Amino acid sequence: MQITSEGVKAGHPDIVADTIAANIIARILDEEKKAGMDINTMPHCGLEVFLGKGFCIVGGEVATRIYVDIEKNLRQTVLSLGYNDAAVGLNGHSLGVFNAIIPQSPNINMGTRAELGKYKEIGAGDQGIMYGFACDETPELLPLTYVLVNRMMRAFEDCGNPIFAPDGKGQVTVNYNKQGKPTGVVKVLMSNAIDYRHVAEDEEIEETAKKIAFDCMDQWVNEKTEFLFNPTGEWQAVHSCSAADSGVTGRKLVCQLYGGYPGAQLGGGAVVNKSPEKVDCSAVFGARYAAKNIVASGLATKCSVQLAYAIGVARPMSIYVNTFGTGVMLDEKLSSIVEKVFDFTPRGMIGRFGLLNGDIYRKIPKALFMGDYAWEETDVAERLKKEVEDKR
């Protein structure tokens, strides 16, 4: 049995769009903090970004007390990702910028301000269904395919070789035995735009790429592992990013959320382009936090947590835990324990995960889970075990 996960570099046009939105929110949070922001005065943002050839449109809705130079922030983001020349597909200096941001709907704002809402609490910024997932395949309690393809993306971003332009994506295929345990990587696909201005005449580009890819997967690859690089035959950097393909916020959710691993479902909408009262953002982290702690506690080897919300209502409409038959107790009983132990209200998740910190938004477009985030901690595992023992 073989399972594949896909990953994308930070220079992929869809992730560039995500990063533009996330960095605008980060800047708003920075300035709001200076103005004395707390959870009751926090900004509310839902941004969409479209990148085309030589231009960018930013739209959506924002409620904030401060001013942020959207165009300046956007250009800085694009330049920070290595896009400073049309030769690599995008130039932050000459990019045309269209600002179509509008104020937040007063009806939505009313449901997410404690003093205004029907229930006098910070309600969910929208209705929706979010999922979190964890399994025991890796120390990160994530699918091995997801971990390895993200390692490869970071390795190409950080390799320092100028022949590899910012835009790139890849896939890693892992073989699993009859017991469902990973045994090794069988196929690696890497597509990366090449900046031929820096390529030496005798340079073996594919061999250089293979070394970068295989070095970051250490014991999981061997001489039988197949490596495929730029399967069209050539990918010139001048025809990369939005010079070749548009970039849109939220279009790489599968890559960001578990890499398409079977059983790790997707729900809700885009994550990184929304402020955290919108549960598309915060509840993705809350559900992952719960699933990871369940696996870390030894109560299951694989776990999915579903959270469903109504706009303006703080607590989830429902909580569903699925351990795929690996749990030590019935999923129904485990669901009731999860509801007792975890605070899945927007206020609770914003406070627990520090989601009013702009620096978090600067990091999450690249990796939602593999980092030093509060939702990646396993500090609730012991309490979960105790709750289960008390139920028996």
C-alpha positions in Angstrom: 0.0 0.0 0.0 1.3 3.4 -1.0 0.3 6.8 0.3 1.3 10.2 -1.1 1.3 13.7 0.4 1.8 17.0 -1.5 3.7 20.0 -0.3 4.5 23.5 -1.7 7.3 26.0 -1.2 6.7 29.4 0.3 7.2 30.9 -3.1 4.3 29.0 -4.7 1.8 31.7 -5.9 -1.1 30.4 -3.7 1.2 30.5 -0.6 2.4 33.9 -1.7 -1.3 35.0 -1.6 -1.7 33.4 1.8 1.4 35.1 3.1 0.3 38.5 1.9 -3.0 38.1 3.7 -1.4 36.7 6.9 1.3 39.5 7.0 -1.4 42.2 6.7 -3.2 40.7 9.6 0.1 40.4 11.5 0.8 44.1 10.9 -2.7 45.1 12.1 -2.2 43.0 15.3 1.1 44.7 15.9 -0.4 48.2 15.6 -3.5 47.3 17.6 -1.2 45.9 20.4 0.5 49.4 20.5 -3.0 50.9 20.9 -3.8 48.7 23.9 -5.7 45.9 22.2 -7.3 43.2 24.3 -9.6 40.3 23.2 -12.6 42.6 23.4 -11.1 45.2 21.1 -9.2 42.9 18.8 -9.4 43.5 15.0 -11.6 41.3 12.9 -10.2 40.4 9.5 -11.1 38.2 6.6 -8.9 38.9 3.6 -8.7 37.4 0.1 -5.7 37.9 -2.2 -5.5 37.3 -6.0 -2.2 37.3 -7.8 -2.0 37.7 -11.5 0.8 38.5 -13.9 2.3 41.7 -12.6 -0.6 42.7 -10.3 -2.3 41.8 -7.0 -5.8 42.4 -5.7 -6.5 42.4 -2.0 -10.1 42.3 -0.9 -12.2 41.2 2.0 -13.4 42.9 5.2 -11.6 44.4 8.2 -12.7 46.0 11.4 -9.8 47.8 13.1 -9.0 51.0 15.0 -5.7 51.6 13.4 -4.2 52.4 9.9 -1.9 50.0 8.0 -0.3 50.8 4.7 -1.6 47.8 2.7 0.5 48.4 -0.4 3.7 48.9 1.5 3.1 45.7 3.5 2.2 43.7 0.5 5.3 44.8 -1.5 7.6 44.0 1.5 6.0 40.5 1.8 6.6 39.7 -1.9 10.2 40.9 -1.8 10.9 38.9 1.4 9.9 35.8 -0.5 12.6 36.4 -3.1 10.4 38.0 -5.8 12.4 41.0 -6.7 12.8 40.6 -10.5 10.5 39.6 -13.4 13.2 37.0 -14.2 11.9 34.9 -11.3 8.2 35.4 -12.2 7.2 38.3 -9.9 8.7 41.6 -8.9 7.6 43.2 -5.7 9.0 46.6 -6.7 6.8 47.0 -9.8 3.8 45.0 -8.9 0.5 46.7 -9.5 -1.6 46.7 -6.3 -5.4 47.1 -6.0 -6.9 47.5 -2.6 -10.5 46.4 -2.4 -10.8 46.0 1.4 -14.1 47.1 3.0 -15.3 47.5 6.6 -16.7 44.4 8.3 -20.4 43.8 8.1 -22.1 45.3 11.3 -24.2 42.1 11.5 -21.1 39.9 11.7 -19.3 42.3 14.0 -22.3 42.2 16.4 -22.1 38.4 16.8 -18.3 38.5 17.6 -18.3 41.3 20.2 -19.2 40.3 23.7 -21.0 43.6 24.5 -23.0 43.5 21.3 -23.9 39.9 20.6 -27.2 38.1 21.3 -25.4 35.8 23.8 -23.1 38.4 25.3 -20.0 36.5 24.5 -17.4 36.4 21.7 -19.1 34.2 19.3 -17.7 32.2 16.3 -17.0 34.6 13.4 -18.7 32.2 11.0 -20.5 28.9 10.9 -18.4 26.0 9.7 -16.9 22.5 10.4 -13.2 22.1 11.2 -11.1 19.0 11.7 -7.9 18.1 13.5 -5.8 15.0 13.1 -3.0 13.1 14.7 -1.3 9.7 14.4 1.7 8.0 15.9 3.8 7.7 12.7 6.3 10.4 13.6 7.5 12.2 16.7 5.4 15.2 15.6 2.4 12.9 15.7 1.7 13.7 12.1 1.6 11.4 9.0 5.1 10.5 7.8 4.2 11.5 4.2 3.2 15.0 5.4 6.3 15.4 7.6 8.7 14.4 4.8 7.2 16.4 2.0 7.3 19.5 4.3 10.9 18.8 5.2 11.7 18.7 1.5 10.0 22.0 0.9 11.9 23.7 3.7 15.2 22.1 2.5 14.8 23.6 -1.0 13.8 27.0 0.5 16.9 27.0 2.8 19.5 25.4 0.5 21.0 28.7 -0.5 21.5 27.6 -4.1 20.3 30.5 -6.4 19.5 28.1 -9.3 16.3 27.1 -7.4 13.9 30.0 -7.8 11.2 30.6 -5.0 8.4 28.7 -6.8 8.2 25.0 -6.3 6.2 22.0 -5.1 6.6 18.3 -4.6 5.2 14.9 -3.5 6.5 12.1 -1.4 5.1 8.5 -1.7 5.6 6.2 1.3 5.1 2.4 1.3 3.0 0.9 4.2 3.0 -2.7 5.3 0.0 -4.9 6.0 -0.1 -3.6 9.6 -0.4 0.0 8.2 3.1 1.0 9.3 5.5 3.0 7.0 8.5 1.1 5.7 10.2 3.6 3.4 9.9 6.2 0.7 9.4 4.7 -2.7 8.9 7.8 -4.9 9.9 11.5 -4.7 8.6 14.2 -7.0 10.1 17.7 -7.0 9.2 20.5 -9.4 11.2 23.7 -8.9 11.5 26.7 -11.2 15.1 27.1 -12.3 16.9 30.5 -12.6 19.2 29.8 -15.5 21.1 33.0 -14.9 22.9 31.1 -12.1 23.3 27.7 -13.7 26.9 26.7 -14.6 27.4 25.2 -18.0 28.3 21.7 -16.6 25.9 21.8 -13.7 23.8 18.6 -13.1 20.6 20.2 -11.8 18.7 17.0 -11.2 21.5 15.5 -9.2 21.8 18.7 -7.1 18.0 18.6 -6.5 18.1 14.8 -5.6 20.8 15.4 -3.0 18.8 18.2 -1.3 15.6 16.0 -1.3 17.2 12.8 -0.1 19.4 14.4 2.6 16.4 15.7 4.5 14.7 12.3 4.4 17.8 10.4 5.8 16.8 6.8 6.8 13.6 6.7 4.8 15.2 6.7 1.3 17.6 4.2 -0.3 19.0 3.3 -3.7 15.6 2.0 -4.9 13.8 5.2 -4.2 12.6 6.8 -7.4 13.3 10.5 -7.9 11.5 12.6 -10.5 12.5 16.2 -11.1 10.7 18.8 -13.3 8.8 16.1 -15.3 7.9 18.5 -18.2 11.6 18.6 -19.0 12.2 22.3 -18.1 10.7 25.0 -15.9 12.3 28.4 -16.4 11.9 30.8 -13.5 10.7 33.6 -15.8 7.6 31.4 -16.4 7.0 30.7 -12.7 4.8 32.1 -9.9 2.0 34.5 -11.1 3.8 35.0 -14.5 2.6 31.4 -15.3 -0.2 30.7 -12.8 -2.5 32.8 -10.6 -2.2 32.7 -6.8 -5.3 32.7 -4.6 -5.7 32.5 -0.9 -6.9 29.2 0.5 -6.2 27.1 -2.6 -3.5 24.9 -0.9 -5.5 23.7 2.1 -4.8 20.0 1.3 -1.1 20.7 1.4 -1.3 22.8 4.6 -3.7 20.5 6.4 -2.1 17.0 6.6 -1.1 16.7 2.9 -4.1 14.7 1.8 -3.4 11.8 4.2 -6.4 9.3 4.2 -8.6 9.9 7.2 -7.4 13.5 7.8 -10.4 15.4 6.5 -10.7 19.0 5.6 -13.5 21.4 6.6 -14.2 25.0 7.0 -12.3 27.4 4.7 -8.9 29.0 4.4 -7.0 29.4 7.7 -4.2 32.0 7.5 -6.2 34.9 6.0 -8.6 35.3 9.0 -8.4 36.8 12.4 -8.8 34.1 15.2 -12.4 34.8 16.2 -13.2 33.2 12.9 -13.1 29.5 13.8 -11.9 28.6 10.3 -8.6 29.7 11.8 -8.7 29.1 15.6 -10.7 25.8 15.6 -8.3 24.2 13.1 -5.7 24.6 15.8 -8.0 23.7 18.6 -9.0 20.4 16.9 -5.4 19.6 16.1 -4.5 20.3 19.8 -7.2 17.8 21.0 -6.3 15.1 18.5 -2.6 15.3 19.2 -3.1 15.1 23.0 -5.3 12.1 22.5 -2.6 10.3 20.6 0.2 11.5 22.9 -1.8 10.1 25.9 -1.8 6.6 24.3 -5.6 6.6 24.2 -5.4 6.0 20.4 -2.8 5.7 17.7 -4.9 7.7 15.2 -7.5 10.3 15.9 -9.6 12.9 14.1 -11.6 15.6 15.9 -14.5 17.4 14.2 -15.8 20.7 15.6 -19.0 22.4 14.2 -19.9 26.0 14.9 -22.8 28.5 14.4 -22.0 32.1 13.7 -22.3 34.3 16.8 -22.3 31.2 19.2 -19.2 30.6 21.2 -19.4 26.9 22.0 -19.3 24.2 19.3 -22.6 22.9 18.0 -21.1 19.4 18.1 -17.8 17.6 18.9 -17.0 14.3 17.2 -14.0 12.1 17.9 -13.0 9.3 15.6 -10.2 7.0 16.6 -10.5 4.6 13.6 -10.9 1.6 15.8 -7.6 2.3 17.6 -9.0 3.9 20.8 -9.0 2.4 24.3 -12.7 3.3 24.8 -15.7 4.1 22.7 -15.4 7.2 20.6 -18.7 8.5 22.0 -17.3 8.4 25.5 -14.0 10.0 24.4 -16.0 12.8 22.7 -17.6 13.7 26.0 -14.2 13.7 27.8 -12.8 16.0 25.1 -15.8 18.4 25.5 -15.1 18.5 29.2 -11.3 19.0 29.0 -10.9 21.4 26.1 -12.1 25.0 25.7 -13.1 25.3 22.1 -14.7 28.8 22.4 -13.0 31.5 20.3 -12.0 33.3 23.6 -10.5 30.1 25.0 -8.5 29.2 21.9 -7.3 32.7 21.3 -6.0 32.9 24.9 -4.6 29.4 25.0 -2.7 29.6 21.7 -1.7 33.3 21.8 -3.5 34.0 18.6 -3.3 37.8 18.9 0.5 37.6 18.4 1.3 38.9 14.9 4.4 36.7 14.7 2.3 33.6 14.6 0.6 34.9 11.5 4.0 35.5 9.9 4.9 31.8 10.3 1.7 29.8 9.7 1.4 30.1 5.9 4.5 28.0 5.6 3.6 25.3 8.2 0.5 25.1 10.3 1.7 22.3 12.6 5.4 21.6 12.4 6.6 24.4 14.6 6.9 25.7 18.2 3.2 26.5 18.4 1.1 26.2 21.5 -1.4 23.9 19.7 1.4 21.5 19.1 2.0 21.0 22.8 0.9 17.8 24.5 0.4 19.2 28.0 -3.2 17.8 28.3 -2.2 14.2 27.7 -1.9 13.3 31.4 -5.3 14.8 32.3 -6.9 13.0 29.4 -5.5 9.7 30.7 -6.8 10.5 34.2 -10.3 11.3 32.9 -10.4 8.0 31.0 -9.3 6.1 34.1 -12.0 7.8 36.2 -14.6 6.8 33.6 -13.8 3.1 33.9 
